[in-house]
């Protein structure tokens, strides 16, 4: 528990410093935002979207297909004592 509190305190301190301490003209987060808005990064994002977009959509469709055929919910006519194991739910 103490380790978690120390981690939380450090994360909060880094977030505060990143948002308030000036590093030249901008804060750390200001520099990240400026870099993110450059033409080179926009080109990179578009290239990744063009190449990885179809694969991501295909993966999303496969996951949807795998989870769409879930068994009927409990109480839909199957008896609990039928000897079949109930599927595990997350």
Secondary structure by P-SEA (a helix, b strand, c coil): caaaaaaaaaaaaaaaaaaccccccccaaaaaaaaaacaaaaaaaaaaaaaaaaaaaaaaaaaaaaaccccccccccccccccccccccc
